């Protein structure tokens, strides 16, 4: 989990390998299409909507974008798991992985 968080913190944009690893961690792999030998997964690092599927519905969260500093920040306000990344989706993913790492 820590390695995945570090990879997200270093990511400068969407990354399909990280997306696949996140799908594995959260058990979100979908069965492959008949013509596809691999599994399908959401584009978590590209899409804020996809990243939000990992946030429990009853969880309050906040997102801030700081263009002058070159990063975004996300906080799960219920338990204060923070994530900082280059995009809003990546920041939210880091917070989600930190929450999962702590058992939340």
Helices and strands as residue ranges (DSSP letters): H 2-10, H 16-25, H 48-52, E 61-66, E 71-76, E 81-85, H 88-101
